[in-house]
Amino acid sequence: MLLSFRRKFSHEIRARRWVAFLLLGLFMMCFGFVFAALATIVLAPASIETVRSFQPTALALSALSALLISSFWLYKGFRTAFRLLDSRDFGLSTRLREFVFQKSQTSVKLFSMVALGGGTGLSSLLKGLKELPVDLTAIVTVTDDGGSSGRLRKELQILPPGDIRNCLVALSRSESLLSRLFQYRFGEGGEIEGHSFGNLFIAAMTGVIGDFGSAVREASNILAIKGHVIPVTNDNVQLVAQFDDGSEITGETAICSARKRILKIDLSPASPLANQEALSAIDDANMVVMGPGSLYTSIIPNLLVPGVAEHINNSAAKVVYICNVMTQPGETDGFNAADHVNVILDKTPLKRIDIVVVNSRRASRTLMERYEAKGQFWVPPTVKRIEDLGIRVVAADMLLQSDLLRHNPNLLAVILISLINENRLEEPIVQEEEEEEEEEEASFFDD
């Protein structure tokens, strides 16, 4: 009971103690100045020499003592106030701490996460990840050549903005009017039919600034996103696929429409220059997440850009692959989860995957029949086969069922934060620092 009482009121007791000593320091400072002034007025006529010898010394000692005491206890008071705000959950502590201490170097660094992919899979994942207390970077493939993105790419010779736009909106801090405006797609009528406003905005910003990467950064600032969105390369690249019948097709849209089994996928040109911002983000990352998304047209293209897979191989980050819940016609017909993993390790320079996240449940019979009629089937988790590769597997029911089958972004966020917390050491370090401070304070009063 005594321990419970101490925990409950320790911050309040300490706060009052700091205030008391702060007031003492201020009192001593005032006393020094008042004493010096009185000495000048009262003692000057009687003993000029005494005043001259005593006044500077008294003033200096009083001021110095007061300054040291006030500064020390003011610092302690701020720290106690922040802890008090934390304990009572006022929601102000973090903002005040950042304002006063300006995120000093001793503060704990946020866990850094990089998500690689493209299409709707990456943007769906980001909606859940943006709620996590992490420094988030999305590295996006730029091989899309269909729809609005394809038209702008062809007519303006810019990188396709569609996947970038979806990621920006997904990371926007609120569902604001501006976010909805970026997703607005023009209806029938004129040259802008089928274009989304966000694609046109990014294209216009690229024309004004002259650089696609800078245009994406400016759009990020306008939408006030949490994290960063980076194209994997600033070069104009296309996909080239070789099929099991010996044919070869160039272009993402044509590859998806062919509905043939892919044997090999390449980039054209073969060696585009990797975005240095993307490589730096990978080097600094604590976790690299790939997927969910189209295996051959969203995940693998990022890994084919020279330097990307190599930096992941050499990084200290935990590498996580989130497997799709359904197959894709022409890309992954008949694939199970282990097949997805093997293709990534065999067809790209990436040589390590630490954890694979798989869906463990089928959708409802009605919804499954609707997908199977389109040639899409449930991806079996094949946990044992993946574990035989020396890779850890996290299996869970991750389906979000509506008219479409998708991963539940909030559940994915929960899974990833649990993986983050497994190796996260910041909290014990902070606790040890607080215990050391309390021991120092106790020894101060004992002395």
N, C-alpha and C positions, 0 to 999 in steps of 0.2 A: 504493500500500500504506500509506504514511504517512497519507494522507487517510482511508483506511478505518479505520486504527487510531484516529485522532483521533475519528471519528464514533462508534466503538464505545465508547470510554472517556471521551468528553468530559464526559458527565453525572457519572460517578463521580469524575473529577478535580475537577470544579467542586464537587461535594458535599463532598469532603474539604477543599477550600479554604475553603468557607463554614464548616464545622465548626471548622477551625483558628482562623479569625478570630473566631468566636463565643466560643470558649474564651479567646482573648486578651482580648476585651472583658470577659468575666466575671472573669478574673484581675485585670485593672486595677481593676475595681470592688471586688473583695475587698481588693486592695492599698491602695486609698484608705482604706477603713474601718479596716483594721488599722493603717495608718500613723497615722491620726488618733487611734486608741485608745492606741497606744504613746506618741505625743507627749504625750498628756494624762497618762499614768502616769509616764513617765521624765523628761520635760522640765519638768513643772509645778513641782517644787521648785526647779529651777535658774533658770528664767527664765519667769515667768508672762506677762510682756508678749510674749515671743517666741512662746509658744504661742498666746496670744490673737490675735496678728496672722497667724500662719502656718497654724494648724489649719483655720480655715474656708476659707481659700483653697485649701489642698491638697485638702481633702475635696471642695469644689465642683468643682475642675478634674478630679480623678480620677473622680468620679461622673459628671460630664457627658460626659467623653471615653468612659468605659466604656459609658454608656447609648447614645450615638450609634453607636459601633462595634457594640455588641451588637444594637441594633435593625436597623441596616442589613444586617448579615450574617445575622441571623435571617430577615429578609424574603427575602434572596437564597437562603438555605438552603431555605426552604419552596418557592420557585419551582423550584429545582433538584430537590428531592425529588419534586414533582409530575411534572416531565418524566421523571425516572428511572422513576417508576411507569408512566408512559405508554409509555416505550420498552420496558419489560419486560412490559407487558400484564398487570399484576397485577389490573386491574379496580377499583382503589381510588382512583385519582387523581381522578376526577370527584366522587365523594362527599366526599373530603377537601377538595377545592378549594371546593365549595359550602359545606361546614361552616365552613371557616376564613374565606373571603372573602365568604360569603353572597351569591354571585352578584353581584359588584360591577358597577357600571354600565359598566365597561370590557370586560366579558365579551361574547362574540358572541351576538347575539340569534338564537333559533331561527327557521328559515324558517316562515312562517305560511301554512297551507293551509285553505281552506274548501271543503267538499264539499256540494253541493246535490242533493236528490233525495228519494226515498221508496221504499217497497216493499222487496222483497228485493234489488234492484239496489244500493241505497245501502249496506245493511248488509253485503253481500258485498264491496263495495269497501273498506269501513272495516276489515275483517279484515286486508287487506294493508297499508293505509295506517298502521295503528297501530304497525307495526314500523319505520316511517321516523322519522328524527330531526327531526320537524317538530312545530310547535304546531298541532294539528288541531282544527277545529270542523266539526261536521255540522249543517247547517240542513235541517230536515225538514218536508215538506208535511203538512198536517193536514186533508186532505179525505176521508180514508177513512171509509166509512159501512157497511162490511160486516163480517160475522163478529162476534167478541167485541168489537172496537173499536166497531162500529156499535151494538151493543146497549147498551154502557156509555154511549156518546155520547147515545143516545136516552133512556135511563132516568135518567142522572145529570146530563145537560146539561154534560158535560165534553168536552174535545178528545179525539179518538181516540188511545189510547195505544199501539196495536200497532206502528206503524213506529218510534215513539220507543223502545219496548222493544227491538226488534230491533237498533237502533243502539247502545243502551246495552250490550247483551250482546256485540255485535261488538267494542266498544272496551274491554271488560273485560280487565284485564291478564292474567288466567289463566282457564282453563276450570275454575273452581272449582265447588263444590257450589252456591253461591249463584247463579252464572250459569245452571247447569242448572235450578235451582229457578225462576228467572224465566221460563224457556221452558216450564216444565211446563204441560200443558193437561189440564184435568179431563175425565174420561170421562163416561159416562152416569150420570145421577142428579142430580135436583134442579135448582135455579135456576142453579147455577154450571157446568152442563154446557157444554162448548165454550169456556169462558173459560180464559185462561192466567193463571198466578199473577202474572206480572209486570204484566199489565193491571190485575188487581184491586189489586195493591200500589200502583201509580201512582194509581189511582182513589181508594183509601183515603187515600193521602198528600195528594192534592188536597183531600179533605174535611177533613183535619186542619189543613192549612196554609191552605187557602182560595184557593190560586193554583196553576194547572197548571204554570207555569214554575218556580216554587219547588219543586214536587213532583219535577219532573224533575231539578233540581239535587241534591236530597237523595238521589234514587235513584242519581245519578251518583256521589255520595260513598260510598254503601253498596257499590256494585259496584267502586269504585276504578278508574274508567275512565281511559284515557289520552285527554285532550282534552275536548271539550265537545259536548253535544248540545242544540240549541236549536230549538224550534218556530218556523217562519217568522212566525207570527202567533199571538196569544193569543185572537183572535176566532173564533167558531164559524162557519166558512165551508163552503160547499158548491160543487160544480162544476155548471155549466150548459152543456150542449153543444147546438149547432145542427148538424143533419145536412144532407146534400146533397138529401134529399127534402123539406126544409122543416120537418121536425118538430124539437121541442126537448124535451130531457129533463134533469131535475135529479137529481143524486146520482151519485157515482162508480160504485157497483155497477150501477145501472141503465144508465149510459152504456156500461160495458164489456159488459153483457149484450145491448145493442141490436144489436151487430155491424153498424153502419152507418158510412159514411164521414163523418168529422167535418169540418165546414167551419170552425167557430169554437168556442172554449172560453172561458168567462167564470167569474168568481167571484160568489157571492151570499152576503152583500152585495158590491157591486161594488168597494168601497174599504175593505177591512179594514185595521186599523192594523198596520203592520209591527212586528215585535219589534225594539226598539232594540238589543238584544244582537246580533241577527243583522246589522243594518246596521253596527254597530261592527266586528264580525268581518270583514265584507267590506272595510270601509275599511282595516283593518290587514293584510289578506291580501297575500301575495306571489303566490299562485296560487288561482284559483277553478276548481273541477272540477265539471262537471255530468254526471250519468249514471254508469253505465248505469241504465236504468229505463224505465218506460212513458213514452212521449213526452208524451201529452196528460194523463195522470193522476198522474205523479210529477215530471216535469221542469218542464213549463210552469206548473203551479199556483204554484210558488215565484216564478216570474218575473212573474206577474200581480199579486202583492201590491205595492201602490204603494210605490215607493222601492227595492225590491230590484234590479230591472234597472237603474234609474238609477244606483245606487251602483256597480254593476259597470261600467257604461259609463264612469263618471268615475274609477274606481280605476286604480292603477298595476299592478294584478295581471295576471298572465298568465291568460287565460281558456281553459280546456280543456274540450272536449265529448267524452265517450266514447260512441260510437254503439253501439246494440244489435246483437247478432249475428243475431237473428231478428225477423221482423215479428210484429205482434200483430193478431189478427183484430178488425176494426172500428175500429182505431186507425191502423194503418200498413200496410194491405194494399197490396201492390205497391210499397212504398217501397224506395228504395236509400239509401245513406248521405247523398248530396247532398240528397235529399228531406227527411230528418230535419233537416239543417242549415237548409234554406230555411224550414221550418215554424217553427223557433225564431226566426229572424230576422224572419219576416213576421208571425207571430201574437202576438208579445210585444214589449214595449218594448226588449228587448235588441238592441243594434245592433253588437255586436262579439263574435266568437269568434276567438281567435288560433290555436288548434291543435285539430284533430279527430283522435281516435284511432279507427282502424277495424280490424275483424278481416279478415284477408286469406285465410282458409281455410274451406272447407266442412267440415262434420262428416262422419262416416262415412255411407255410403249407407243402412245399416239405420236409424240414428238420424234421418237426414234424412227418410226415408219415414214414420217414426212421427210426426214433427212436421208434415209436409206433409198427412198425413191429418187433422190438426186445423186445417188452414188457416194454418199458420205456415211461412214460407219464409226461406231465407238472405238476409241483407241484403248486396247487392253493394257493395264498398267505393267504387266510382266516384271514384277518387283525382283524376283529371284534372278532373272537374266541380267538385269542392270547391276544388281549387287555382285554378281559374278565378275563384272568388269572392275570391281574395286571401288564402286561409286555408291555413296549413301542414297537411300530413297526415302522420301517423305510422301506417303500416300494419304489422301484425304478426299472427302466429298466436297468438291469445289465448284459444282455446277450452279449456275444462275439461270433458271429456266423462265422463259417468257415465250415469245414467238420464235426466239433464237436461242441457241445454246452458247453460253459464254462462261468464262471463268468468273467467279465472284471476286471482284477486285478487293473488297473489304476482307474476305477470308484469306486471299493471297497476302495482303498486308499483314494480317495476324501471323501467318506462317513465317513470313520473312522477318518480322520483328522478333519472333521467338528464336530464329536462327542467329539473328544479330546478338541477342542477349546471352547466347551460349558462351560466346568468347569475349563479351564486353567487360572490361576491367575498370572502367572509369568510376563506377559507383563505389567499389571497395576502396579505391584510391582516395576519393573524396571523403569517405568515412574515416579513413586513417588520418587524413590531414586534420579533420575536425577534432578527433580524439587527441592528436598531438597538441593542437591549440589549447584544448581544455586543460591538458597536463601542464602546459607552459603557464597558463593563467593561475592554476592552483599553486605551482611553485613560486610564482610572483608574490602571492599573498602570504605563503608560508615563510618566505624570506622576510 
